[in-house]
Structures are given as C-alpha cells and as structure tokens.
Amino acid sequence: MRKQMIQSAAREVAVQIRAVEDTIDGALAEIAELQSRVMQATAVAGVSIGIAQPAIERLAASMQSMVAARGAMAGCHAALIDAKSEVPGLRTVGFGDVEPDCQTATQPLRIVA
C-alpha cells in the first residue's frame, strides 16, 4: 500500500514537472511571436524603430528570464531523477533492445519520475 502511494506521488510529480516544462516552452514561443508582431506593427505603422525599442528590450529581458527558468526546471528535473534512487519503492524500469531476447518482458511499462 505504501509503495503504491509513493509511486502514485512520484507519477504526479513527473506529470506536473512535464506540464511546467511545456508551459515554459510555450511561454518562450509566445514571447518570440510577440516580439515579431511588435516589429511588424512598427514597420506597418511606418514609425521609427526607436519607438518600439523599449518594448523590444523588455521582451528580450523577459525571454532571457524565461530561458533561465527553463534551465532551472531542467536542473530540477535532473535533481528529482537523482533523488528517486534514494526513495524506497521507486526504480527505473528499462525497456527496449537491452538484451537479445527482450520480447519476454514480464512487467508492463510505468511512468517514473
């Protein structure tokens, strides 16, 4: 029972960390698109590039911060992978062509943190 609770909690963490990573990647894409739209709007309006420069600089700073957040999440993910070896009941399940006769697997695949 406890092992199942631990595995369930680890599965929830794994799902959530992927969701956060996907959200950060989505935010990065949105910022890049916004930068492009601001520059296009400036060109369409026919105004000096200096008009949008403060906004572009702030967007670039936002992008840099999101890139740093992405790196921090990658580090968090790696730390959690390292930590799982210390938690009783969690282990890595291998799959693929590890051995020549790997078609005799006895356990179904499962999500691990």
N, C-alpha and C positions, 0 to 999 in steps of 0.2 A: 504494500500500500504506500509506504513512504517513498519507495523507489519510483512508483508511478507519479507521485506528487512532484518529486524532484524533476523527473523527465518532462512532465507537463509544464512546470515552471520554466525549464530550460527551453522548451519549444516556444512558449510565449515570448521569452526574451529574444530568441532567434527571429521570430516573425516580426517583432517590434523593431529590432535593430535594422532589419532589411527595409521596413517601412520608412524609418527615419533616413536611411541612406538614399532611398528612392526619392523622398521628399526633398532632400538637399540637392540631388542631381536635377530634379525638376525645377527647383528654385534657381539653380545656376542657368539652366536653359531659358527660363523666363527673363532673367536679368539680361542675358545676352540678346534675347529678342527685343526687350525694351530699349537697350542701347541702340540697336539697329533702327527701331522705329523712331526714336528721338532724332537720330541723324537724318533719316529720311524726311521727317517732318520739317527739320531745319532746311533741308535742300528744297523741299516743295514750297515752303514759305519764302524762300529766296532771301533769308536773313544771313547775317554774318555768322560764321561758325562760333565766334566768341559768345553769342547769345546763349547757346546750349552748353558751352564749355563747363560751367559749374555743375550742371546736371550730369553730364558725362563723367566728370571727375568723381562725383558722389556714387554714380552707378559702378564705376571702376573700383572704388573703395568697397562697395557692397559685394562686388564679385570676389574681390580678394578675401574679404571676411568669410564668404561662403566657401571658398576654396580651402581656407584654413579650417573651417568647421568640418568640411568633408574629410580632410586629413585627420582631424581629431577623432572623427567617427571611425575611420579606418583603424586608428590606433586602439580605440575602444573595442572594436570587433576583434582585433588580434589579442588584446588582453583577455577578453572573455574566452576566446579559444584556448589560450594558455591556462586560464583558471579552471576550465572544465575538467582538466586532468586531476585537479585537487578535490573534486566533488564526487563523493561516493554515489554510484549509480549512473554516472554519465561516462560514456566512452565513445570513441569514434567507430563508426561502422564502415568498413571498407566495402567497395563494390567495384566491378569492372573486371578486366582481364588480369587479375592479380596472380592467379595460378592457371595452369593449362586447363584444368577441369573445373572451372568456376561455375558451371551450369548446375551444380548440385547444392546451391545455396539453401540453407535451412531456415534462415530468418528473413522476414520482409524488411525492406528499407524503412528507415525512420529519420525524422528531422533531428539534427543535433545542433547545439549552439556553436 
